[in-house]
Amino acid sequence: MELRHLRYFVAVAEEQNVTRAAARLHVSQPPLSRQIRDLEHELAVALFEHGAKAVRVTEAGKVFLNEARAVLQRADEAVQMVKAVANGQRGEINVGYAPSLTVEILPRALRFFQEANPGVRVQLHDLSTQEMLRGLRDRNLNVALMIQTSAKVLAGLTFEALRRYALCVAAHPAHSLARARTVSLEQVANERLIGYTLADYPEYHLLLATLFAPLKRLPQIAEEHDSSTSLIAAVEAGRGVALVLQGFDCFSGPRLKVRPISPAPPPAVIGTAYHKNTISAATENFIVAARRAKSA
């Protein structure tokens, strides 16, 4: 039994006439009659009572008519659902992000995306850089909002820059650096530095090495944390200062003071990372929304 058998049966049952049903289906009458006979033979049930000018549905045929309509409707819904997913109108995408880096751009991107794609569900995943890279390569993530790393680390992925953020220092409000308008790297080098773990954020340690190389001294990394939340708590407790990106105060609030570094080092780049050749329509729509968000 195929879907066409059900469609033929429904047409004949609704028209109560094989000729009219054939015209409705754009098929000739003999093949239609043959398909109905084949269906009855397969079911071993008479679906129609044949009169001189009309056919009437039997009691068994009435039951089968309701079921056939339900099956055809479900099949049509399945087709529409598949097309909607293929067109990016329905479905789900998984987005990795770093809260402290995307506190400005992520909410805007989500708003633009949901306005244009209300039928697509976005699953957000708060992850470290290494976790996002693994998620993209394992195809557990469709796209990630992350800091730009080296071309070697991003091998196999496409990175699209969205925003550039200046490097700053975060300190407890009572700390002496919090009262300065700008802070030099020499001043930072004299402080206990609260940083991120090497295993999860190797790009952060590479940044530190590059940043302090001209001073011919490494910073005093007193503690390493695996999240911005715990880093904020450590700095707020007065255990040291942290190198963060511009806009970090949107994430930390009044708990910390964020001051720019002078002279300003090269800015960090935040953007989207994804598999260019295998992205879904919904993922492409999210990337478009992220592009809008960078200038909003």
N, C-alpha and C positions, 0 to 999 in steps of 0.2 A: 504494500500500500504506500502510495506517495501523496504528497500534498496536492498534486493536481487532481487525484481521485476525489479528495475531499472538496476541492473547489468545484469540480464538475457536479458532484452530488448536491452541494448546497445550491448551485445555480438551477438545477433541474427542480429541486424541492421548492425553491422560492418562485420560480416561474410556472411550475406545474404544467410545463410543456417543454418537450425536448427541442422542438424547433426554435422556440424563443430563447431557450437556454443556450443553444448552439450559437445563435446570433449574438447573444450577450458575451459569450466567451470567445467569439471570433474563431470558431472551429466549425467544421462541417458536421452534419447530424449523425451520419453512420459511425464515425470514430467515437463520438460522444456516447451514443447508445451502447457501443461495445465496451467502453470504459465503465459505464454504470453496471453492465452485466458482469464484467470482471470483478468489480467491487462486491457485488452481491454474492458472486461465487466464492470469493475469498472469505467473506464473512459467514457464508452459508445461511444468510438471512435475506428475506425479501424486503427491500427498502421501499418499493413503490407498488401501487396497484394501478395497472394500466387500463385506461378507459378508451373510448373511441376518439376523443379529442383532447383528453388531458390525462395526466398521471397524478396520483395522490399518494402522499407519504403514508406508509403503514405505521402502526403503533411503535414497532421497533425502529422504523425510520425516523419518527419524531424524536426519539431519544438520541439516535445517532446524529440527527441534525444539530441538536444543542451542543453535543460534544464536538462535532466537526467544526462548528462556528468558533467554539472556544479554542480549539487547536489552531485554527487559521489565524485567529486574533493574536494568540501568543506568538505564533511564527512571525506575523507582521511586526509585533512589538520587538521581537528579538532582532529583526532586520533593522528597524529604526534605531534600536539601542546601539548596535554595532556601527551603524553609519554615524551616529552622534559621537561615539567614542573616537572613531577614525577622524572625524572633523574637529575634535577637541571640544565638543559641546557637552560631553558627559565623561565620567570616569574619575580617576584619582591620580594625583602625582605626589611624589615624596621629595621634599625640599630640605636639604641640609643647610644649616646656618650657624654662625658664631654670634651670640647675642650682643657682645660688646662692639663688634665690628659692623653690625647691620641694624643697630638700634634706630637709625634714621630711615634707611632705604627699604628695609623689609616691610614695615607697616604700609608704606606707600605702594610698594609693589603688590602686596596682598589686596589692597583696596582696589587698585586698577584692575587686577586680574579677576577678582570676584564680580566686579561690576560688569565685565565683559564676558565672563564665563561662570554664570551662577550655578550651572549644573555640574561643575567639576570640584571635587573635594581636594583640599590641600592638606597633606600630612606634614607637619613641621618636625624637624629633628635637630635638637640642640647638640652639636658635636664639635669635637676638636678638628683641626685641619687634617690630621692623619686619618681620623675616622671618616671624614667626608670623602677623602680620596679613595679610601677602601670601599665606601658605600657606592661611589660612582662606578668604580671598576667592577664591583660585584653586581652592579645593576640593582642594588637596593635603593639607590637614590636616582632620581631623574635629573636633578640639577642641584647645585650647591652655591650659596652665597658665601664667598670666602676671600681671604687675602691672597694676592698673587704670589706664587712661589716660583722656583726656577723652572726652566723649560724641561729639564730632566725629570723633575718631580711630577710635572703635568703631562708627561709623555702619554699620548693616546687620547688626551682630552683637549677640548677647546676652552680657552679662557677669554672672556670678553670683559674688558675693563669698564667699570661704571663710575666710580668715584675715587678721588685721591684725598688722603687725609694726612695732615701734618703730624709729626711725632711730638708728644707732649710728656710732661711729668705729672703724676698724680701723687698727692701727699695729703696727710691729715690736715684739717684746717688750721691747727695750731702749730704746724711745722713751719720752720723758717722759710723754706722754699715756697710755701703756699702764700706768703706775703710778698713775694717778688713778682714783678710784671712778666719777666722772662727768666729762664734758667739756662745756664751753660752746661755743656757735657762735663766740664771739669767739676762742676758742683755735684752733678749726679754721680760721678765716679767716686766722690768722697762719701757717698751715702750707702747705707745697706739697701740693696735692691731686691725687691719682691718681683719674681718673674714667673714664667710658665714652665711646665715640665718639658724636658728635652724630648722625651718619647712622644708626647702628643703635639708639641709645637716646635719642631726642629728649625722651622723658618724663623722663629722668634730669636733663637740663639744665634743663628746665622746673622740676623740683623744686628744683634748686640756686638758680635765680633767685628762686623764691618763698621759699625758706628764708632766703636772705641779704638779701632786700629790706629787712627792718627794720633791718639793720645799715648800710644805705646803702653797701655795698661788696660787690664780687663776690669769690668765693674765687680763690685763685691756682691755676688748673688747670695743673699742670706737665706732665701726660701724659694721653693718652686711649688706652684699650685696648678691643678689640672682644670681649673675653671676661673672665669672672671669673678664669680660670686665669692669664692674663697680668697681670691687675690684682693678684692675690695675689703673684705673683713680683716685681712692681715694689715693692709695699709691703714685702715681706720683705727686699728688697735695700736698704731704707732710703731710697728715692727720694721718699717722701712718705707721707701718710696717705690713707685712703679713707672716704667715707661709704657705709655698707652698712646692710642691714637686720638686725634682731635674728635670731639663729640663724645668721648668716654663719660663725661659728666652727665650726659643724657641718661646713661645707664646707672651710674653710681649715685646721682642726685647730690644733695648737699653733704653727703657723708665725706666726700673728698673734694679737694681743690685741684683743678687741672690747669697747668701753666705751660705755655709754648716754650720750645727750646730755641735758643738763639746762639749762633747762627743756625738757621733751620736746616736740618738734614733732608735728604730726598724724601718725598712723601711716600706713604704706603698706598698700594693700589688694591681696592676692593672690587670684586666683580663676580660674574657667574662662570661656573665651570660645568661642562656637560659633554656628552658624546655627540659630536656634530652630526654624524651620519645615521644615528639610530634614535633620534629624539621623536617623541610622539607630538601630535598636533597640540595637545594640551600643554606639553612642556615648552614647545615653541611659543605658545601664547603667554606663558609665564615669563619667558625671557623677554618678550616684547614689553610686558608690563614692567619688568625691572628696568628696561631702557627708559621707559617713561618716567619711572620713579627717580632716576638719577638727576633729572633736571627739575623735578617738581618742587 
